[in-house]
Amino acid sequence: MSYEKVAQVKSRIIIGTKQTLKAMKNGEISEVVIADDADRQITQKVAGLAEELGIPCQRVDSMEKLGAACGIEVGASTVAIRR
């Protein structure tokens, strides 16, 4: 998963850890993207649940770039793509 793919599916993304976890539990997510420079304590929950539920989990290097790909002016630690 690349920043470009996130930018292409903007209408189907969920930004942020809380919203991502909720949507994952509801079975709404096809893929998750986690920024490597985000706080591991926060992103570990998303990565663990993705593994448990069999949801592909991709990593990118920068929260700032991930946020920009989502069209927001702040960094994004996690982004989920709806089915």
Biopython code that builds the backbone (N, CA, C, O; Angstrom):
import numpy as np
from Bio.PDB.StructureBuilder import StructureBuilder

atoms = [
    (1, "MET", "N", (0.861, -1.173, 0.000)),
    (1, "MET", "CA", (0.000, 0.000, 0.000)),
    (1, "MET", "C", (0.899, 1.225, 0.000)),
    (1, "MET", "O", (1.882, 1.291, 0.738)),
    (2, "SER", "N", (0.559, 2.162, -0.812)),
    (2, "SER", "CA", (1.359, 3.373, -0.884)),
    (2, "SER", "C", (0.503, 4.580, -0.548)),
    (2, "SER", "O", (-0.721, 4.500, -0.443)),
    (3, "TYR", "N", (1.183, 5.690, -0.386)),
    (3, "TYR", "CA", (0.474, 6.940, -0.146)),
    (3, "TYR", "C", (-0.470, 7.234, -1.311)),
    (3, "TYR", "O", (-1.564, 7.763, -1.118)),
    (4, "GLU", "N", (-0.033, 6.883, -2.523)),
    (4, "GLU", "CA", (-0.837, 7.144, -3.712)),
    (4, "GLU", "C", (-2.162, 6.385, -3.658)),
    (4, "GLU", "O", (-3.203, 6.924, -4.033)),
    (5, "LYS", "N", (-2.124, 5.134, -3.191)),
    (5, "LYS", "CA", (-3.359, 4.350, -3.114)),
    (5, "LYS", "C", (-4.318, 4.968, -2.103)),
    (5, "LYS", "O", (-5.522, 5.038, -2.352)),
    (6, "VAL", "N", (-3.792, 5.415, -0.966)),
    (6, "VAL", "CA", (-4.636, 6.068, 0.040)),
    (6, "VAL", "C", (-5.277, 7.309, -0.572)),
    (6, "VAL", "O", (-6.469, 7.552, -0.383)),
    (7, "ALA", "N", (-4.494, 8.088, -1.298)),
    (7, "ALA", "CA", (-5.011, 9.299, -1.928)),
    (7, "ALA", "C", (-6.106, 8.974, -2.947)),
    (7, "ALA", "O", (-7.052, 9.746, -3.107)),
    (8, "GLN", "N", (-5.983, 7.840, -3.633)),
    (8, "GLN", "CA", (-6.962, 7.458, -4.656)),
    (8, "GLN", "C", (-8.296, 7.021, -4.065)),
    (8, "GLN", "O", (-9.332, 7.157, -4.716)),
    (9, "VAL", "N", (-8.286, 6.503, -2.850)),
    (9, "VAL", "CA", (-9.525, 5.984, -2.248)),
    (9, "VAL", "C", (-10.005, 6.859, -1.092)),
    (9, "VAL", "O", (-10.608, 6.359, -0.142)),
    (10, "LYS", "N", (-9.740, 8.156, -1.170)),
    (10, "LYS", "CA", (-10.094, 9.087, -0.090)),
    (10, "LYS", "C", (-11.539, 8.960, 0.376)),
    (10, "LYS", "O", (-11.823, 9.135, 1.561)),
    (11, "SER", "N", (-12.440, 8.664, -0.525)),
    (11, "SER", "CA", (-13.854, 8.585, -0.153)),
    (11, "SER", "C", (-14.161, 7.356, 0.703)),
    (11, "SER", "O", (-15.233, 7.274, 1.303)),
    (12, "ARG", "N", (-13.229, 6.400, 0.764)),
    (12, "ARG", "CA", (-13.459, 5.165, 1.521)),
    (12, "ARG", "C", (-12.550, 5.019, 2.736)),
    (12, "ARG", "O", (-12.450, 3.925, 3.292)),
    (13, "ILE", "N", (-11.889, 6.087, 3.162)),
    (13, "ILE", "CA", (-10.936, 5.941, 4.264)),
    (13, "ILE", "C", (-11.513, 6.376, 5.601)),
    (13, "ILE", "O", (-12.428, 7.196, 5.685)),
    (14, "ILE", "N", (-10.946, 5.798, 6.625)),
    (14, "ILE", "CA", (-11.234, 6.171, 8.007)),
    (14, "ILE", "C", (-9.893, 6.554, 8.608)),
    (14, "ILE", "O", (-8.929, 5.794, 8.520)),
    (15, "ILE", "N", (-9.832, 7.733, 9.220)),
    (15, "ILE", "CA", (-8.574, 8.243, 9.754)),
    (15, "ILE", "C", (-8.605, 8.196, 11.274)),
    (15, "ILE", "O", (-9.584, 8.610, 11.895)),
    (16, "GLY", "N", (-7.535, 7.691, 11.870)),
    (16, "GLY", "CA", (-7.398, 7.698, 13.319)),
    (16, "GLY", "C", (-7.588, 6.330, 13.946)),
    (16, "GLY", "O", (-8.298, 5.474, 13.419)),
    (17, "THR", "N", (-6.938, 6.148, 15.080)),
    (17, "THR", "CA", (-6.922, 4.851, 15.744)),
    (17, "THR", "C", (-8.284, 4.434, 16.282)),
    (17, "THR", "O", (-8.717, 3.306, 16.045)),
    (18, "LYS", "N", (-8.968, 5.319, 17.000)),
    (18, "LYS", "CA", (-10.263, 4.955, 17.586)),
    (18, "LYS", "C", (-11.273, 4.549, 16.521)),
    (18, "LYS", "O", (-11.938, 3.520, 16.637)),
    (19, "GLN", "N", (-11.375, 5.373, 15.485)),
    (19, "GLN", "CA", (-12.335, 5.095, 14.423)),
    (19, "GLN", "C", (-11.960, 3.827, 13.660)),
    (19, "GLN", "O", (-12.831, 3.053, 13.263)),
    (20, "THR", "N", (-10.664, 3.621, 13.459)),
    (20, "THR", "CA", (-10.192, 2.424, 12.766)),
    (20, "THR", "C", (-10.542, 1.167, 13.556)),
    (20, "THR", "O", (-11.056, 0.201, 12.992)),
    (21, "LEU", "N", (-10.265, 1.176, 14.856)),
    (21, "LEU", "CA", (-10.577, 0.015, 15.699)),
    (21, "LEU", "C", (-12.069, -0.304, 15.675)),
    (21, "LEU", "O", (-12.459, -1.466, 15.559)),
    (22, "LYS", "N", (-12.896, 0.726, 15.783)),
    (22, "LYS", "CA", (-14.343, 0.528, 15.782)),
    (22, "LYS", "C", (-14.806, -0.091, 14.462)),
    (22, "LYS", "O", (-15.583, -1.046, 14.458)),
    (23, "ALA", "N", (-14.330, 0.455, 13.348)),
    (23, "ALA", "CA", (-14.726, -0.053, 12.036)),
    (23, "ALA", "C", (-14.216, -1.476, 11.807)),
    (23, "ALA", "O", (-14.896, -2.288, 11.181)),
    (24, "MET", "N", (-13.023, -1.776, 12.313)),
    (24, "MET", "CA", (-12.481, -3.131, 12.182)),
    (24, "MET", "C", (-13.367, -4.122, 12.928)),
    (24, "MET", "O", (-13.673, -5.197, 12.411)),
    (25, "LYS", "N", (-13.774, -3.767, 14.127)),
    (25, "LYS", "CA", (-14.627, -4.653, 14.928)),
    (25, "LYS", "C", (-15.984, -4.873, 14.266)),
    (25, "LYS", "O", (-16.609, -5.919, 14.439)),
    (26, "ASN", "N", (-16.437, -3.864, 13.498)),
    (26, "ASN", "CA", (-17.723, -3.959, 12.804)),
    (26, "ASN", "C", (-17.617, -4.649, 11.445)),
    (26, "ASN", "O", (-18.619, -4.794, 10.745)),
    (27, "GLY", "N", (-16.411, -5.075, 11.067)),
    (27, "GLY", "CA", (-16.217, -5.788, 9.814)),
    (27, "GLY", "C", (-16.283, -4.925, 8.570)),
    (27, "GLY", "O", (-16.593, -5.422, 7.487)),
    (28, "GLU", "N", (-15.995, -3.634, 8.711)),
    (28, "GLU", "CA", (-16.121, -2.697, 7.590)),
    (28, "GLU", "C", (-14.830, -2.486, 6.802)),
    (28, "GLU", "O", (-14.848, -1.798, 5.781)),
    (29, "ILE", "N", (-13.717, -3.057, 7.247)),
    (29, "ILE", "CA", (-12.400, -2.685, 6.727)),
    (29, "ILE", "C", (-11.786, -3.776, 5.852)),
    (29, "ILE", "O", (-11.867, -4.963, 6.168)),
    (30, "SER", "N", (-11.165, -3.350, 4.737)),
    (30, "SER", "CA", (-10.469, -4.297, 3.867)),
    (30, "SER", "C", (-8.957, -4.227, 4.044)),
    (30, "SER", "O", (-8.269, -5.230, 3.853)),
    (31, "GLU", "N", (-8.429, -3.059, 4.408)),
    (31, "GLU", "CA", (-6.988, -2.886, 4.613)),
    (31, "GLU", "C", (-6.738, -1.803, 5.650)),
    (31, "GLU", "O", (-7.560, -0.908, 5.849)),
    (32, "VAL", "N", (-5.584, -1.902, 6.309)),
    (32, "VAL", "CA", (-5.170, -0.901, 7.293)),
    (32, "VAL", "C", (-3.768, -0.426, 6.934)),
    (32, "VAL", "O", (-2.927, -1.210, 6.494)),
    (33, "VAL", "N", (-3.527, 0.873, 7.129)),
    (33, "VAL", "CA", (-2.203, 1.446, 6.905)),
    (33, "VAL", "C", (-1.752, 2.090, 8.209)),
    (33, "VAL", "O", (-2.492, 2.868, 8.812)),
    (34, "ILE", "N", (-0.527, 1.763, 8.647)),
    (34, "ILE", "CA", (0.021, 2.292, 9.897)),
    (34, "ILE", "C", (1.328, 3.014, 9.604)),
    (34, "ILE", "O", (2.176, 2.508, 8.868)),
    (35, "ALA", "N", (1.483, 4.195, 10.183)),
    (35, "ALA", "CA", (2.725, 4.959, 10.020)),
    (35, "ALA", "C", (3.766, 4.446, 11.011)),
    (35, "ALA", "O", (3.486, 4.318, 12.203)),
    (36, "ASP", "N", (4.964, 4.155, 10.516)),
    (36, "ASP", "CA", (6.040, 3.632, 11.363)),
    (36, "ASP", "C", (6.513, 4.619, 12.422)),
    (36, "ASP", "O", (7.007, 4.208, 13.472)),
    (37, "ASP", "N", (6.368, 5.924, 12.160)),
    (37, "ASP", "CA", (6.845, 6.900, 13.133)),
    (37, "ASP", "C", (5.780, 7.279, 14.165)),
    (37, "ASP", "O", (5.990, 8.192, 14.963)),
    (38, "ALA", "N", (4.647, 6.588, 14.152)),
    (38, "ALA", "CA", (3.599, 6.813, 15.151)),
    (38, "ALA", "C", (3.960, 6.076, 16.439)),
    (38, "ALA", "O", (4.781, 5.160, 16.433)),
    (39, "ASP", "N", (3.340, 6.485, 17.533)),
    (39, "ASP", "CA", (3.565, 5.871, 18.841)),
    (39, "ASP", "C", (3.156, 4.396, 18.795)),
    (39, "ASP", "O", (1.994, 4.075, 18.544)),
    (40, "ARG", "N", (4.107, 3.516, 19.035)),
    (40, "ARG", "CA", (3.857, 2.062, 18.968)),
    (40, "ARG", "C", (2.764, 1.619, 19.936)),
    (40, "ARG", "O", (1.998, 0.704, 19.636)),
    (41, "GLN", "N", (2.694, 2.262, 21.088)),
    (41, "GLN", "CA", (1.689, 1.889, 22.083)),
    (41, "GLN", "C", (0.278, 2.081, 21.511)),
    (41, "GLN", "O", (-0.640, 1.328, 21.837)),
    (42, "ILE", "N", (0.123, 3.077, 20.673)),
    (42, "ILE", "CA", (-1.174, 3.351, 20.059)),
    (42, "ILE", "C", (-1.427, 2.419, 18.878)),
    (42, "ILE", "O", (-2.495, 1.815, 18.778)),
    (43, "THR", "N", (-0.458, 2.302, 17.993)),
    (43, "THR", "CA", (-0.662, 1.524, 16.766)),
    (43, "THR", "C", (-0.642, 0.017, 16.993)),
    (43, "THR", "O", (-1.138, -0.742, 16.161)),
    (44, "GLN", "N", (-0.081, -0.413, 18.099)),
    (44, "GLN", "CA", (-0.004, -1.843, 18.407)),
    (44, "GLN", "C", (-1.400, -2.467, 18.502)),
    (44, "GLN", "O", (-1.596, -3.614, 18.100)),
    (45, "LYS", "N", (-2.363, -1.717, 19.030)),
    (45, "LYS", "CA", (-3.733, -2.223, 19.142)),
    (45, "LYS", "C", (-4.324, -2.489, 17.763)),
    (45, "LYS", "O", (-4.974, -3.510, 17.536)),
    (46, "VAL", "N", (-4.088, -1.554, 16.847)),
    (46, "VAL", "CA", (-4.612, -1.707, 15.489)),
    (46, "VAL", "C", (-3.939, -2.887, 14.795)),
    (46, "VAL", "O", (-4.612, -3.714, 14.180)),
    (47, "ALA", "N", (-2.621, -2.965, 14.892)),
    (47, "ALA", "CA", (-1.878, -4.051, 14.247)),
    (47, "ALA", "C", (-2.305, -5.408, 14.806)),
    (47, "ALA", "O", (-2.471, -6.366, 14.052)),
    (48, "GLY", "N", (-2.481, -5.490, 16.114)),
    (48, "GLY", "CA", (-2.892, -6.741, 16.746)),
    (48, "GLY", "C", (-4.275, -7.186, 16.318)),
    (48, "GLY", "O", (-4.493, -8.362, 16.026)),
    (49, "LEU", "N", (-5.215, -6.247, 16.281)),
    (49, "LEU", "CA", (-6.579, -6.588, 15.870)),
    (49, "LEU", "C", (-6.622, -6.957, 14.387)),
    (49, "LEU", "O", (-7.356, -7.863, 13.992)),
    (50, "ALA", "N", (-5.840, -6.261, 13.573)),
    (50, "ALA", "CA", (-5.783, -6.585, 12.140)),
    (50, "ALA", "C", (-5.293, -8.017, 11.947)),
    (50, "ALA", "O", (-5.842, -8.766, 11.139)),
    (51, "GLU", "N", (-4.264, -8.387, 12.687)),
    (51, "GLU", "CA", (-3.739, -9.754, 12.594)),
    (51, "GLU", "C", (-4.790, -10.767, 13.045)),
    (51, "GLU", "O", (-4.997, -11.796, 12.403)),
    (52, "GLU", "N", (-5.440, -10.457, 14.150)),
    (52, "GLU", "CA", (-6.464, -11.346, 14.701)),
    (52, "GLU", "C", (-7.623, -11.552, 13.726)),
    (52, "GLU", "O", (-8.158, -12.655, 13.613)),
    (53, "LEU", "N", (-8.007, -10.481, 13.023)),
    (53, "LEU", "CA", (-9.144, -10.541, 12.110)),
    (53, "LEU", "C", (-8.751, -10.888, 10.671)),
    (53, "LEU", "O", (-9.611, -11.028, 9.802)),
    (54, "GLY", "N", (-7.453, -11.023, 10.432)),
    (54, "GLY", "CA", (-6.990, -11.356, 9.087)),
    (54, "GLY", "C", (-7.080, -10.206, 8.098)),
    (54, "GLY", "O", (-7.230, -10.426, 6.896)),
    (55, "ILE", "N", (-6.989, -8.991, 8.594)),
    (55, "ILE", "CA", (-7.038, -7.801, 7.740)),
    (55, "ILE", "C", (-5.608, -7.430, 7.350)),
    (55, "ILE", "O", (-4.753, -7.290, 8.225)),
    (56, "PRO", "N", (-5.333, -7.269, 6.050)),
    (56, "PRO", "CA", (-3.985, -6.868, 5.633)),
    (56, "PRO", "C", (-3.579, -5.540, 6.274)),
    (56, "PRO", "O", (-4.361, -4.589, 6.312)),
    (57, "CYS", "N", (-2.360, -5.494, 6.769)),
    (57, "CYS", "CA", (-1.855, -4.311, 7.463)),
    (57, "CYS", "C", (-0.555, -3.872, 6.789)),
    (57, "CYS", "O", (0.451, -4.578, 6.847)),
    (58, "GLN", "N", (-0.584, -2.727, 6.166)),
    (58, "GLN", "CA", (0.586, -2.184, 5.485)),
    (58, "GLN", "C", (1.220, -1.101, 6.347)),
    (58, "GLN", "O", (0.547, -0.475, 7.166)),
    (59, "ARG", "N", (2.511, -0.885, 6.159)),
    (59, "ARG", "CA", (3.220, 0.160, 6.905)),
    (59, "ARG", "C", (3.823, 1.166, 5.944)),
    (59, "ARG", "O", (4.311, 0.818, 4.869)),
    (60, "VAL", "N", (3.777, 2.426, 6.362)),
    (60, "VAL", "CA", (4.427, 3.507, 5.624)),
    (60, "VAL", "C", (5.350, 4.224, 6.598)),
    (60, "VAL", "O", (5.236, 4.039, 7.810)),
    (61, "ASP", "N", (6.253, 5.033, 6.088)),
    (61, "ASP", "CA", (7.274, 5.611, 6.958)),
    (61, "ASP", "C", (6.864, 6.869, 7.711)),
    (61, "ASP", "O", (7.476, 7.176, 8.735)),
    (62, "SER", "N", (5.862, 7.609, 7.256)),
    (62, "SER", "CA", (5.623, 8.931, 7.822)),
    (62, "SER", "C", (4.154, 9.234, 8.109)),
    (62, "SER", "O", (3.296, 9.091, 7.237)),
    (63, "MET", "N", (3.877, 9.653, 9.342)),
    (63, "MET", "CA", (2.542, 10.116, 9.716)),
    (63, "MET", "C", (2.162, 11.350, 8.903)),
    (63, "MET", "O", (1.029, 11.480, 8.439)),
    (64, "GLU", "N", (3.124, 12.247, 8.740)),
    (64, "GLU", "CA", (2.870, 13.497, 8.017)),
    (64, "GLU", "C", (2.451, 13.218, 6.572)),
    (64, "GLU", "O", (1.483, 13.793, 6.076)),
    (65, "LYS", "N", (3.188, 12.334, 5.907)),
    (65, "LYS", "CA", (2.871, 11.998, 4.514)),
    (65, "LYS", "C", (1.549, 11.237, 4.420)),
    (65, "LYS", "O", (0.792, 11.423, 3.467)),
    (66, "LEU", "N", (1.271, 10.386, 5.400)),
    (66, "LEU", "CA", (0.012, 9.642, 5.404)),
    (66, "LEU", "C", (-1.162, 10.602, 5.579)),
    (66, "LEU", "O", (-2.184, 10.470, 4.907)),
    (67, "GLY", "N", (-1.010, 11.563, 6.481)),
    (67, "GLY", "CA", (-2.049, 12.579, 6.658)),
    (67, "GLY", "C", (-2.273, 13.383, 5.391)),
    (67, "GLY", "O", (-3.413, 13.654, 5.013)),
    (68, "ALA", "N", (-1.184, 13.763, 4.736)),
    (68, "ALA", "CA", (-1.291, 14.525, 3.484)),
    (68, "ALA", "C", (-2.008, 13.712, 2.408)),
    (68, "ALA", "O", (-2.811, 14.255, 1.649)),
    (69, "ALA", "N", (-1.721, 12.415, 2.343)),
    (69, "ALA", "CA", (-2.389, 11.548, 1.366)),
    (69, "ALA", "C", (-3.892, 11.465, 1.633)),
    (69, "ALA", "O", (-4.688, 11.249, 0.719)),
    (70, "CYS", "N", (-4.264, 11.640, 2.904)),
    (70, "CYS", "CA", (-5.677, 11.615, 3.291)),
    (70, "CYS", "C", (-6.356, 12.961, 3.079)),
    (70, "CYS", "O", (-7.578, 13.074, 3.178)),
    (71, "GLY", "N", (-5.554, 13.979, 2.787)),
    (71, "GLY", "CA", (-6.109, 15.306, 2.575)),
    (71, "GLY", "C", (-6.288, 16.106, 3.847)),
    (71, "GLY", "O", (-7.088, 17.041, 3.887)),
    (72, "ILE", "N", (-5.543, 15.744, 4.904)),
    (72, "ILE", "CA", (-5.613, 16.506, 6.150)),
    (72, "ILE", "C", (-4.271, 17.179, 6.401)),
    (72, "ILE", "O", (-3.246, 16.758, 5.865)),
    (73, "GLU", "N", (-4.285, 18.218, 7.213)),
    (73, "GLU", "CA", (-3.078, 19.014, 7.435)),
    (73, "GLU", "C", (-2.259, 18.559, 8.632)),
    (73, "GLU", "O", (-1.264, 19.195, 8.980)),
    (74, "VAL", "N", (-2.664, 17.475, 9.260)),
    (74, "VAL", "CA", (-1.915, 16.922, 10.393)),
    (74, "VAL", "C", (-1.547, 15.478, 10.070)),
    (74, "VAL", "O", (-2.063, 14.898, 9.116)),
    (75, "GLY", "N", (-0.665, 14.912, 10.858)),
    (75, "GLY", "CA", (-0.261, 13.533, 10.638)),
    (75, "GLY", "C", (-1.369, 12.554, 10.983)),
    (75, "GLY", "O", (-2.259, 12.860, 11.777)),
    (76, "ALA", "N", (-1.305, 11.386, 10.385)),
    (76, "ALA", "CA", (-2.259, 10.313, 10.673)),
    (76, "ALA", "C", (-1.473, 9.073, 11.074)),
    (76, "ALA", "O", (-0.615, 8.607, 10.324)),
    (77, "SER", "N", (-1.763, 8.539, 12.254)),
    (77, "SER", "CA", (-1.045, 7.346, 12.709)),
    (77, "SER", "C", (-1.586, 6.093, 12.040)),
    (77, "SER", "O", (-0.824, 5.199, 11.672)),
    (78, "THR", "N", (-2.904, 6.030, 11.884)),
    (78, "THR", "CA", (-3.519, 4.879, 11.225)),
    (78, "THR", "C", (-4.615, 5.336, 10.272)),
    (78, "THR", "O", (-5.312, 6.319, 10.521)),
    (79, "VAL", "N", (-4.746, 4.608, 9.191)),
    (79, "VAL", "CA", (-5.801, 4.850, 8.208)),
    (79, "VAL", "C", (-6.358, 3.490, 7.811)),
    (79, "VAL", "O", (-5.607, 2.540, 7.588)),
    (80, "ALA", "N", (-7.664, 3.410, 7.727)),
    (80, "ALA", "CA", (-8.308, 2.167, 7.303)),
    (80, "ALA", "C", (-9.075, 2.422, 6.012)),
    (80, "ALA", "O", (-9.612, 3.508, 5.796)),
    (81, "ILE", "N", (-9.117, 1.410, 5.165)),
    (81, "ILE", "CA", (-9.863, 1.510, 3.910)),
    (81, "ILE", "C", (-11.088, 0.614, 4.017)),
    (81, "ILE", "O", (-10.988, -0.585, 4.275)),
    (82, "ARG", "N", (-12.251, 1.234, 3.812)),
    (82, "ARG", "CA", (-13.504, 0.475, 3.869)),
    (82, "ARG", "C", (-13.616, -0.473, 2.690)),
    (82, "ARG", "O", (-13.047, -0.242, 1.623)),
    (83, "ARG", "N", (-14.359, -1.539, 2.908)),
    (83, "ARG", "CA", (-14.612, -2.533, 1.844)),
    (83, "ARG", "C", (-15.345, -1.907, 0.675)),
    (83, "ARG", "O", (-15.641, -2.590, -0.306)),
]
sb = StructureBuilder()
sb.init_structure("model")
sb.init_model(0)
sb.init_chain("A")
sb.init_seg("    ")
for serial, (resi, resn, name, xyz) in enumerate(atoms, 1):
    if name == "N":
        sb.init_residue(resn, " ", resi, " ")
    sb.init_atom(name, np.array(xyz, "f"), 0.0, 1.0, " ", f" {name:<3s}", serial, name[0])
structure = sb.get_structure()
